[in-house]
Structure formats: structure tokens, C-alpha cells
Amino acid sequence: DVYIFIGADECRFCVLFKKKALSKKAVIERLNSEYIPVYLSRDQHKIPSNFETQGVPRHYFLSSDGKVYHEDRGSREESGFLSILDEAELQKE
């Protein structure tokens, strides 16, 4: 499965999310064991039209066939993002 984080270069909430969640050991280990993590900046990358780029940070969880089975948005701290991962896992079933 794939986890896509869509952000923006000058987004203060994206910076906070990276600092307070994505840099934490538990989050890194879980993402790397369960997903292929991908970061896309709406300022630097061409993002497919089926992904929303307004209101970042955006979080998309895709199956291996490319189907989005869970999406969320907003900056979270470590525990909040681990909860999003739990929610995504429930949606996958």
C-alpha cells in the first residue's frame, strides 16, 4: 500500500506535521513497515487531478492497485497521526 502526503513548501502546518509526527520513531517505523511513503509538494510536483491540493496537509492511503481507501487532512502530532493510520487500516478491510 502507499501513503501519500501532499503539502506545500510554505505551509506552516505541513512543517509542523513533519516535525511533530513524521519525524517520530514510532511513526517512521509504522509507515515504513506498512506503506510506501510518498511526499508531494503542490509547489514542486505535478499532482494527479484525482488528488485534492487545497487545504494541505492532505493524507491519502492507496491500495496496491491505486484505489484510495482512506483520506484525511490536517496537521497532527504523533498520537493523532497514529490514530489516522489506525483509521486507514480499518478502512482497508
Secondary structure as the mmCIF struct_conf table of DSSP 4:
data_model
#
loop_
_struct_conf.conf_type_id
_struct_conf.id
_struct_conf.beg_label_comp_id
_struct_conf.beg_label_asym_id
_struct_conf.beg_label_seq_id
_struct_conf.end_label_comp_id
_struct_conf.end_label_asym_id
_struct_conf.end_label_seq_id
STRN STRN1 VAL A 2 GLY A 7
TURN_TY1_P TURN_TY1_P1 ASP A 9 GLU A 10
HELX_RH_AL_P HELX_RH_AL_P1 ARG A 12 PHE A 17
HELX_RH_PI_P HELX_RH_PI_P1 LYS A 18 LEU A 22
TURN_TY1_P TURN_TY1_P2 SER A 23 SER A 23
BEND BEND1 LYS A 24 LYS A 24
HELX_RH_AL_P HELX_RH_AL_P2 LYS A 25 GLU A 34
STRN STRN2 ILE A 36 SER A 41
TURN_TY1_P TURN_TY1_P3 ARG A 42 GLN A 44
BEND BEND2 HIS A 45 HIS A 45
TURN_TY1_P TURN_TY1_P4 SER A 49 ASN A 50
BEND BEND3 PHE A 51 PHE A 51
BEND BEND4 GLN A 54 PRO A 57
STRN STRN3 ARG A 58 LEU A 62
TURN_TY1_P TURN_TY1_P5 SER A 64 ASP A 65
BEND BEND5 GLY A 66 GLY A 66
STRN STRN4 VAL A 68 ARG A 73
BEND BEND6 GLY A 74 GLY A 74
HELX_RH_AL_P HELX_RH_AL_P3 GLU A 78 LYS A 92
#
